[in-house]
Amino acid sequence: MEIATEEETSLLEVWKKYRVLLNRVDTSTAPDVDWPAAPKCNSLELITCE
């Protein structure tokens, strides 16, 4: 059932990559954790979370 648009499919891949990057975060350095940039919800661009 291929109902997703190309943009939606690409956005899903971006979020999957972000999820992997989150799982690789070294939390033993808390509170100075180097978090990956989160994707915007409506775009393929990345934002920097500070």
Buried (B, 14 or more C-beta within 10 A) or exposed (E): EEEEEEEEEEBEEBEEEBEEEEEEEEEEEEEEEEEBEBBEEEEEEBEEEE
